Amino acid sequence: MVNTNEIIKALKKEKYGLSITDFVDKTQLTRTQIRTAISFLLGSKEIIERQTGMAKLYFLVKDERNT
């Protein structure tokens, strides 16, 4: 089972988005666990991904469920 709660909790604290490396620093999850959770959240449209230079940044989708 993918634990997405830690990913969402970390994103709620950051308005400028997070990279996978940022997630590793802020959570106790491995890169593989983070990538799996991100894929799940992208598929359910709870987060969005933006390419910024060489990095991909992830942001929460703004709607009534995440506020």
LINFEN-V204481 format. One record per backbone hydrogen bond with DSSP energy under -1.0 kcal/mol. CO is the residue of the C=O (numbers start at 0). NH is the residue of the N-H. E is the energy in kcal/mol with one decimal. If there is no record, write none. Layout:
# LINFEN-V204481
co->CO nh->NH e->E
co->CO nh->NH e->E
This chain:
# LINFEN-V204481
co->3 nh->7 e->-2.4
co->4 nh->8 e->-2.7
co->5 nh->9 e->-2.1
co->6 nh->10 e->-2.2
co->7 nh->11 e->-2.1
co->17 nh->57 e->-2.3
co->18 nh->22 e->-2.1
co->19 nh->23 e->-2.2
co->20 nh->24 e->-1.9
co->21 nh->25 e->-1.9
co->22 nh->26 e->-2.0
co->29 nh->33 e->-2.5
co->30 nh->34 e->-2.7
co->31 nh->35 e->-2.2
co->32 nh->36 e->-2.4
co->33 nh->37 e->-2.8
co->34 nh->38 e->-2.3
co->35 nh->39 e->-2.0
co->36 nh->40 e->-2.6
co->37 nh->41 e->-2.8
co->38 nh->42 e->-2.1
co->39 nh->43 e->-1.7
co->40 nh->45 e->-2.4
co->40 nh->46 e->-1.0
co->41 nh->44 e->-1.1
co->45 nh->60 e->-2.4
co->47 nh->58 e->-2.2
co->49 nh->56 e->-3.3
co->51 nh->54 e->-1.9
co->54 nh->51 e->-3.4
co->56 nh->49 e->-2.9
co->57 nh->17 e->-1.7
co->58 nh->47 e->-2.6
